[in-house]
Amino acid sequence: MTPLEQLHLDKIAKTNHEIYALLKMRWSPRVFKEDKLPESEIKQLFEAARWAPSSNNMQPWRFMYAEKGSDTYDEIVDCLSDFNKSWVVNAPLLMITAYKENTDDGKPNFHALHDLGLAVGNMCVQAQYMNIGVHQMAGIDWEKAQKVFKIPKGYHVSTAIALGYYGGDFSKLNDNLLDMEKSERTRVPQEDFAFKDSWKK
């Protein structure tokens, strides 16, 4: 077994209850294969996002994406935090996500960010099925991104996403990033967030 194959096995979540295999296998790499994602596969990812549930079927999610080597890709990188800049150029594809803040009649859409999350969740499962790693980033200067990409008023940039096939070259990572890549995946127990009958601290 190669070190890369072993890493993939090590990254399979050790769940307390059995769940869908693709969910157990999903993780957020910081290094990817250099292979370009075909447009047809990118369309599959967005099709999965398209069929996510949304409040009143308003589908308030928006995505903008760019391939490595393009000016837009470099502009997305420039909007990221310094930490994310240290590894994100390994990804062959970058996205920024945004949501439509109001309903068509001008009322605030309280559920828009929730719905964007559902769309990205669908995309993550589809990507895992296609052996595509998805790394979501909160570390983006959203105000800068709004200006750089001339995002229309009424839409709010939320996150950035790096995508590429699993199986990247570890030598592209510094020691700190490599340690993070190899670390065991953990989650808080259900008892900390799922409460029956009454709210618990």
N, C-alpha and C positions, 0 to 999 in steps of 0.2 A: 504494500500500500504506500502510495506517495504521500509526502507531507501535506500536500494540498487536499488529497482525498481524506486524510485523517482529520484535517481542520474542518472539513465539511461535516464529518461525523461528530466531531466535538461540538459543533455549533447547533446540532439538533437539540431542541429544547427538552429539558427533563421535566415533563409536566406531571402535576399531581393527579390529573385525570386525563383519560385518553381524548385526544382531539384530532381533527383533520390533519393528515400528514403534511400537507403543504404549509400549514400554519406552524407546525413544529419545526420545519426545515428553514423557514424564512429568517434571514438575518440581514444586517445592514453593513455590507463590506465597504472598505475604504480603498480598495484596489480592485481593478477589473481587467478582464481581457481587453486587448486593444481593438478587437473586432468591432466594426461599425454595426449598429443595429439597423437592419433593413427597414425601409419605410413601411412595408407590409406588417412587420412585427410591432412597430410603433403604433400603427393603426389598431392592431389587436389590443394593445394596452389601453388606448383611449376608448375603444369599444367597451371594454370591461368597465371603465370609469363611467361611461355613458349610461350603463344599465344599473347603476347604483340607485337605491331609493333616495327620494328627496321630499321634503315637505311640500305638499300640494303639487308635486311633480314640477317644481320651478327650476330644478337643475342649475343652481347658481354658481357652480364651479367653473373656473376658467384655467387654462394651462397655456403657457408659452414655452417652446422648447427650441434647443439649438444643438447642432452637432459640433464636436471638437474640430477645431480648425477654422471655424467661422468667427466673424467679428462679434456676433451676438453671444456666442459661447463665452468669449473673453469678457464681454460686458457683464454677463451674469456672474462670472468668477469675481469680477471687480466689486460686485455688490455684497460678497460674502464676508463673513468674519475671517480674521487672520488665521484662526485654527482651521477652518474649512478650506481656506485657500491652500493650506499646506498639503492637502491630499486630493482635493476634488479634481484636479487636472488629470487624474488617472481615469476619470470617467469619460466614455465616448459620447455621452448624451447628458445634457443638463436641462432642467425645467424650472420654471417658477410657477407657483400656484397662486390663485387669487379667487375671490368670491364676490358676487354681486351683492352689495350691502342692502338694497331695498327691493321690495316687490315691485311689480309693474305699476301698481297704483301709488307708489312712493312711500309706502310704509316700511319701517325697518324690518328686515328679515332676520329675526332672532336665531333662526335655525340654519342660516347660510353656512357658517363655519363648520357646524356639525355635518351638513350635507357634503361639503368639500372633503371632510375627513372620510366619509363613507365612500366617496368616489375614489380617493387615493387608496383606501383599503381594498376596494375591488381591484384596482390596478396592481397592488402588491401581490395579491393572490394569483392573478393572471400572470404576472411577471415570474413568480416562483415556478409556476407550471412550465414556463418557457426557459427556465434556468437563467433568468435575468435578475441580478441583484438590484435592489432599490434602497438608496440611503437618503432619508428625509432629513432636512436641515432647518432648524429654527434660526440658525446663525446667519441671517440675511438682513441687511439694512433695507427694510421694506420701503422706507421713505425715499431712499436713493433710487431703488428699483422703480418706484412709481414714476420718478422724474426721467430716468434714463430711457425707459421703455414707453414713456408717454401713455401710461395707463389712464384710461378715461376716468373722469370723476364718477363716483358711485361704485367703483371696483377697488378692492383692498388686497394688495399683495400679502400673502400669508407665509409661505415657506419656499424653499428651494429643494430640488430633488436631483440626485445623481443616479444614473442608471448605466448598467453594462453587464455583460455576461460574467457570471462567477468564474473564478479561476485565474485571477490576476497574479502578477509577479510580485512576491513579497519583498524583493530587494528594492522596490520603489518606495518602501515605507521606512521611516526612521525607527529607531529602537522603541520610542514611546508609542508610536502608532502601531508598530508590530505587536507590542504587548497588549494593546487594546484590541487588536484584531483577534488575538488568540485567547482573550479572556472568556471565561464561562458566562453564558447568558443567564441572567437572573430576573425574577419578577417578585413583587410583593405578593403575599398570600391572599387568596380570595377574601379571607376574613377581614382584611383591611379595607375592602371597598364594596363588598356585597353584603347588605344587611337585611335580614328577614324580620318583618313586623315593626321594627323600630330602628331609628338611626343610632349608630354607635360611633364613638370617637376612635 
